[in-house]
Amino acid sequence: MALDAETFDALIDTVRRFVAERLRPLEAKVEADDAIPQDIVGEMKQLGLFGLSIGEDYGGLGLTMGEEARVAIELGRTTPAFRSAFGTNVGIGSQGLVIAGREEQKREWLPRIASGEIITSFALTEPDVGSDSGSVKTRAIRDGDSYKLSGTKRYITNADRADLFTVMARTGDEPGGRGVSAFLVPRGLPGVSIGEPEKKMGQKGAKVADLNLDDVPVPAGNRLGDEGDGFKIAMQVLDRGRLHIAAVCVGVAERLIADCVAYASERKQFGKPIAEHQLIQAMIADSKTEALAARALVLETATRKDAGDNVVMESAAAKYYASEMVGRVADRAVQIYGGAGYIADYGIERLYRDVRLFRIYEGTSQIQQIIIARETMKRGG
Ligand code: COS
């Protein structure tokens, strides 16, 4: 249910101030330490950020997709790693449970996910299974009242801190997605181990690591939905996640444009601020136009999702356009800053590296193109 306008405006205002006053001053520190300060994580919990998308009955804020998108845009105005600290709890880590969980599963886990007491991760990708997620090799073999899970999950966001994983594993011999089931796997089960966090190009402070499952006994009651439902659950989770990521891309683009305007107004060449040179203005105009288009697509799609429309195609289009758009905006930002854009102190090269991931995770641009084309053809245009 949507919050009343006044409460929602107050939330947006609080998040905006939190980003501007608490998070932005810490961006260089997060990059240097490759970690989010614990006191900031505590403040995020108090603001309810871990429970944005979880219903009020389970202790979350219960935002609609339209509201969540607007909050995500605000959160995009700083280093994306801050959002990642609670991003899996809001998105791919919790939504399998929200979409397909039984009431007792929800009661057991969602309140602690919403409060940030526990961290959740989504475990789909494997060493040999990236875009072709119907081919997961991790096995779940039924053994009385439980399943034995074995396999390796790769590049799992927040795996280092996660207490609960939604794991997609093969229960049947049917090829492709039909043989895949989804399981809630607590970290404490025997046979669960986590690899060393990977060294990444950007988004320092957000960690990805392997989840290794070695004959892990998972109670049958931890399965989400029926056997064979796992692939569709994962796809529905990603439909939603992609829209959220698209909103974050809009926020980062708006931040970069504001930085470019400030810099171009200060920096003088040929006797005047570079903002008065038309070739700089052209870059600002292109970035602004594209950011406006992405914002409109994201908010329109979120509104339609809240109305119950099928937005599989539109979510893919929003993720595709917004992630490619912010890549172009970041590239122009480096260009507008010139030499300074390449120097770490200005933070522009950092965002340039950070945004590169948006075109890859939660489905590459090429996967979004496939989904857009297939859905468009299914709808006849
Ligand atoms: N919602 C509900 N059901 C869906 C769905 C969706 N968004 N997308 C597909 N399905 C269903 C299909 O309807 C089909 O059902 P039936 O078997 O009943 O006909 C089934 O799932 C298989 O669908 P499809 O044939 O389209 O599967 P493909 O193997 O061709 O895969 C893509 C489709 C490529 C779109 C999918 O594998 C994908 O999204 N890959 C990228 C994964 C990803 O984003 N990884 C990032 C890491 S996770 S952070």
Residues whose N, C-alpha, C, O or C-beta is under 5 A from the ligand:
A	BS01	COS	L124 T125 G130 S131 D132 S133 G134 G177 K232 M235 Q236 D239 V312 Y361 E362 G363 I367
